[in-house]
């Protein structure tokens, strides 16, 4: 499985709390997938898409409104906490786990009837090369995409 986030940026690990760390912009985002014990990573640079790809070329592209949701968290668990590997993509308003932390950093937007927040998210399945069999395609229903490769 490979991970493409479109641009380099600094990543900050926030979970588990005892393993908080920060990696510089020269980090290959794909190396985040090697978090063998499960981790939550926040981008500190604006990102508007994440692409997950299997070795056969199939994958999933997740795009979102990068103006309204400039940050993303990646939950990566190779099976340390879940019964099977999990990659969760969480576009967000600010790179914080807590509203109080976001407010302290003046990064928490105000929402009201006259000032709503709107955004969009798009999912696109990336098909395997023509020579691949159907068994190499993602499994799951419309609400789940399971990384099996």
Short mmCIF file of the C-alpha atoms (twelve columns), coordinates in Angstrom:
data_MODEL
# 
_entry.id   MODEL 
# 
loop_
_atom_site.group_PDB 
_atom_site.id 
_atom_site.type_symbol 
_atom_site.label_atom_id 
_atom_site.label_alt_id 
_atom_site.label_comp_id 
_atom_site.label_asym_id 
_atom_site.label_seq_id 
_atom_site.Cartn_x 
_atom_site.Cartn_y 
_atom_site.Cartn_z 
_atom_site.pdbx_PDB_model_num 
ATOM 1   C CA . UNK A 1   0.000   0.000   0.000   1 
ATOM 2   C CA . UNK A 2   1.304   3.456   -0.857  1 
ATOM 3   C CA . UNK A 3   0.106   6.824   0.390   1 
ATOM 4   C CA . UNK A 4   0.169   10.061  -1.619  1 
ATOM 5   C CA . UNK A 5   -0.857  13.352  -0.036  1 
ATOM 6   C CA . UNK A 6   0.025   15.576  -2.973  1 
ATOM 7   C CA . UNK A 7   2.563   17.840  -1.291  1 
ATOM 8   C CA . UNK A 8   5.255   17.713  1.337   1 
ATOM 9   C CA . UNK A 9   4.505   18.956  4.795   1 
ATOM 10  C CA . UNK A 10  5.312   18.471  8.430   1 
ATOM 11  C CA . UNK A 11  3.400   15.696  10.189  1 
ATOM 12  C CA . UNK A 12  2.675   15.590  13.914  1 
ATOM 13  C CA . UNK A 13  1.865   12.335  15.708  1 
ATOM 14  C CA . UNK A 14  -0.742  12.852  18.457  1 
ATOM 15  C CA . UNK A 15  -1.836  9.330   19.354  1 
ATOM 16  C CA . UNK A 16  -0.965  7.409   21.399  1 
ATOM 17  C CA . UNK A 17  -0.181  10.354  23.691  1 
ATOM 18  C CA . UNK A 18  3.027   8.828   25.023  1 
ATOM 19  C CA . UNK A 19  4.450   8.747   21.486  1 
ATOM 20  C CA . UNK A 20  3.841   12.338  20.365  1 
ATOM 21  C CA . UNK A 21  6.417   13.277  17.706  1 
ATOM 22  C CA . UNK A 22  6.888   15.597  14.776  1 
ATOM 23  C CA . UNK A 23  8.497   14.868  11.426  1 
ATOM 24  C CA . UNK A 24  9.798   17.460  8.996   1 
ATOM 25  C CA . UNK A 25  8.673   18.285  5.489   1 
ATOM 26  C CA . UNK A 26  11.251  15.918  3.995   1 
ATOM 27  C CA . UNK A 27  9.349   12.911  5.372   1 
ATOM 28  C CA . UNK A 28  7.937   10.554  2.754   1 
ATOM 29  C CA . UNK A 29  4.224   10.395  3.694   1 
ATOM 30  C CA . UNK A 30  4.240   6.724   2.754   1 
ATOM 31  C CA . UNK A 31  6.518   6.069   5.708   1 
ATOM 32  C CA . UNK A 32  3.625   7.049   8.006   1 
ATOM 33  C CA . UNK A 33  2.086   3.715   7.022   1 
ATOM 34  C CA . UNK A 34  4.933   2.023   8.871   1 
ATOM 35  C CA . UNK A 35  3.499   3.116   12.256  1 
ATOM 36  C CA . UNK A 36  3.484   -0.483  13.420  1 
ATOM 37  C CA . UNK A 37  1.773   0.214   16.728  1 
ATOM 38  C CA . UNK A 38  -1.067  2.377   15.437  1 
ATOM 39  C CA . UNK A 39  -0.949  6.160   15.306  1 
ATOM 40  C CA . UNK A 40  -2.826  9.343   14.503  1 
ATOM 41  C CA . UNK A 41  -0.913  11.800  12.326  1 
ATOM 42  C CA . UNK A 42  -1.936  15.428  11.651  1 
ATOM 43  C CA . UNK A 43  -0.695  17.380  8.653   1 
ATOM 44  C CA . UNK A 44  0.522   20.839  9.542   1 
ATOM 45  C CA . UNK A 45  0.479   22.023  5.917   1 
ATOM 46  C CA . UNK A 46  -2.731  22.431  3.890   1 
ATOM 47  C CA . UNK A 47  -3.718  19.235  2.069   1 
ATOM 48  C CA . UNK A 48  -6.814  18.657  -0.064  1 
ATOM 49  C CA . UNK A 49  -6.488  15.003  -1.063  1 
ATOM 50  C CA . UNK A 50  -5.130  11.616  -0.074  1 
ATOM 51  C CA . UNK A 51  -4.600  8.707   -2.452  1 
ATOM 52  C CA . UNK A 52  -4.140  5.137   -1.239  1 
ATOM 53  C CA . UNK A 53  -2.787  2.686   -3.817  1 
ATOM 54  C CA . UNK A 54  -2.153  -1.014  -3.849  1 
ATOM 55  C CA . UNK A 55  0.778   -2.547  -5.694  1 
ATOM 56  C CA . UNK A 56  -1.540  -3.505  -8.601  1 
ATOM 57  C CA . UNK A 57  -2.513  0.145   -9.162  1 
ATOM 58  C CA . UNK A 58  -6.015  -0.054  -7.666  1 
ATOM 59  C CA . UNK A 59  -6.856  2.330   -4.887  1 
ATOM 60  C CA . UNK A 60  -8.990  5.054   -3.395  1 
ATOM 61  C CA . UNK A 61  -8.719  8.804   -3.884  1 
ATOM 62  C CA . UNK A 62  -10.302 11.070  -1.270  1 
ATOM 63  C CA . UNK A 63  -10.591 14.780  -2.184  1 
ATOM 64  C CA . UNK A 64  -12.180 17.551  -0.160  1 
ATOM 65  C CA . UNK A 65  -12.675 21.306  -0.066  1 
ATOM 66  C CA . UNK A 66  -9.155  22.402  0.894   1 
ATOM 67  C CA . UNK A 67  -10.286 25.954  1.678   1 
ATOM 68  C CA . UNK A 68  -12.937 24.931  4.224   1 
ATOM 69  C CA . UNK A 69  -11.045 21.837  5.453   1 
ATOM 70  C CA . UNK A 70  -7.331  22.673  5.164   1 
ATOM 71  C CA . UNK A 71  -6.067  19.952  7.493   1 
ATOM 72  C CA . UNK A 72  -6.172  16.184  7.571   1 
ATOM 73  C CA . UNK A 73  -5.539  13.530  10.177  1 
ATOM 74  C CA . UNK A 74  -4.580  10.003  9.227   1 
ATOM 75  C CA . UNK A 75  -5.470  7.218   11.630  1 
ATOM 76  C CA . UNK A 76  -3.197  4.278   10.841  1 
ATOM 77  C CA . UNK A 77  -3.555  0.945   12.605  1 
ATOM 78  C CA . UNK A 78  -1.929  -2.176  11.164  1 
ATOM 79  C CA . UNK A 79  -3.941  -4.292  13.608  1 
ATOM 80  C CA . UNK A 80  -2.632  -3.106  16.985  1 
ATOM 81  C CA . UNK A 81  -6.099  -1.907  18.093  1 
ATOM 82  C CA . UNK A 82  -8.494  -3.184  15.418  1 
ATOM 83  C CA . UNK A 83  -8.976  -6.783  14.316  1 
ATOM 84  C CA . UNK A 84  -7.720  -5.924  10.807  1 
ATOM 85  C CA . UNK A 85  -5.620  -3.084  9.334   1 
ATOM 86  C CA . UNK A 86  -7.323  0.330   9.265   1 
ATOM 87  C CA . UNK A 87  -6.501  3.561   7.460   1 
ATOM 88  C CA . UNK A 88  -8.929  6.387   8.282   1 
ATOM 89  C CA . UNK A 89  -8.766  9.756   6.531   1 
ATOM 90  C CA . UNK A 90  -10.154 12.675  8.568   1 
ATOM 91  C CA . UNK A 91  -10.319 16.054  6.782   1 
ATOM 92  C CA . UNK A 92  -10.633 18.774  9.422   1 
ATOM 93  C CA . UNK A 93  -11.028 22.480  10.090  1 
ATOM 94  C CA . UNK A 94  -7.913  22.650  12.300  1 
ATOM 95  C CA . UNK A 95  -5.095  20.239  13.243  1 
ATOM 96  C CA . UNK A 96  -6.173  19.655  16.837  1 
ATOM 97  C CA . UNK A 97  -7.821  16.798  18.710  1 
ATOM 98  C CA . UNK A 98  -9.483  19.220  21.127  1 
ATOM 99  C CA . UNK A 99  -11.777 22.185  20.503  1 
ATOM 100 C CA . UNK A 100 -10.132 23.947  23.466  1 
ATOM 101 C CA . UNK A 101 -6.695  23.566  21.840  1 
ATOM 102 C CA . UNK A 102 -8.044  24.839  18.511  1 
ATOM 103 C CA . UNK A 103 -9.668  27.836  20.250  1 
ATOM 104 C CA . UNK A 104 -6.416  28.614  22.116  1 
ATOM 105 C CA . UNK A 105 -4.604  28.665  18.775  1 
ATOM 106 C CA . UNK A 106 -7.351  30.874  17.261  1 
ATOM 107 C CA . UNK A 107 -8.012  28.078  14.759  1 
ATOM 108 C CA . UNK A 108 -11.592 27.220  15.748  1 
ATOM 109 C CA . UNK A 109 -14.133 28.790  13.384  1 
ATOM 110 C CA . UNK A 110 -17.392 30.252  14.632  1 
ATOM 111 C CA . UNK A 111 -20.582 28.811  13.207  1 
ATOM 112 C CA . UNK A 112 -23.924 30.598  13.288  1 
ATOM 113 C CA . UNK A 113 -27.158 30.692  11.341  1 
ATOM 114 C CA . UNK A 114 -25.846 33.649  9.346   1 
ATOM 115 C CA . UNK A 115 -22.337 32.166  9.002   1 
ATOM 116 C CA . UNK A 116 -22.664 28.437  8.242   1 
ATOM 117 C CA . UNK A 117 -19.776 26.190  7.281   1 
ATOM 118 C CA . UNK A 118 -20.116 24.132  4.128   1 
ATOM 119 C CA . UNK A 119 -17.708 21.771  2.457   1 
ATOM 120 C CA . UNK A 120 -17.600 18.801  0.134   1 
ATOM 121 C CA . UNK A 121 -15.819 15.448  0.099   1 
ATOM 122 C CA . UNK A 122 -15.448 13.174  -2.939  1 
ATOM 123 C CA . UNK A 123 -14.402 9.530   -3.063  1 
ATOM 124 C CA . UNK A 124 -13.141 7.937   -6.255  1 
ATOM 125 C CA . UNK A 125 -12.232 4.308   -6.677  1 
ATOM 126 C CA . UNK A 126 -9.110  3.893   -8.770  1 
ATOM 127 C CA . UNK A 127 -9.411  0.773   -10.879 1 
ATOM 128 C CA . UNK A 128 -6.736  -1.828  -11.234 1 
ATOM 129 C CA . UNK A 129 -4.835  -2.051  -14.524 1 
ATOM 130 C CA . UNK A 130 -6.763  -3.838  -17.301 1 
ATOM 131 C CA . UNK A 131 -4.715  -7.012  -16.819 1 
ATOM 132 C CA . UNK A 132 -5.805  -7.383  -13.175 1 
ATOM 133 C CA . UNK A 133 -8.544  -9.721  -12.063 1 
ATOM 134 C CA . UNK A 134 -11.623 -8.647  -10.121 1 
ATOM 135 C CA . UNK A 135 -10.208 -10.291 -6.991  1 
ATOM 136 C CA . UNK A 136 -7.644  -7.477  -6.751  1 
ATOM 137 C CA . UNK A 137 -10.327 -4.806  -6.428  1 
ATOM 138 C CA . UNK A 138 -11.337 -3.232  -3.110  1 
ATOM 139 C CA . UNK A 139 -13.864 -5.170  -1.064  1 
ATOM 140 C CA . UNK A 140 -16.678 -3.884  1.097   1 
ATOM 141 C CA . UNK A 141 -19.976 -2.106  0.646   1 
ATOM 142 C CA . UNK A 142 -20.649 1.514   -0.301  1 
ATOM 143 C CA . UNK A 143 -19.717 2.723   3.190   1 
ATOM 144 C CA . UNK A 144 -16.545 0.705   3.718   1 
ATOM 145 C CA . UNK A 145 -13.359 0.180   1.795   1 
ATOM 146 C CA . UNK A 146 -11.085 -2.498  3.141   1 
ATOM 147 C CA . UNK A 147 -7.346  -2.452  2.462   1 
ATOM 148 C CA . UNK A 148 -6.460  -6.091  1.885   1 
ATOM 149 C CA . UNK A 149 -3.355  -5.855  -0.264  1 
# 
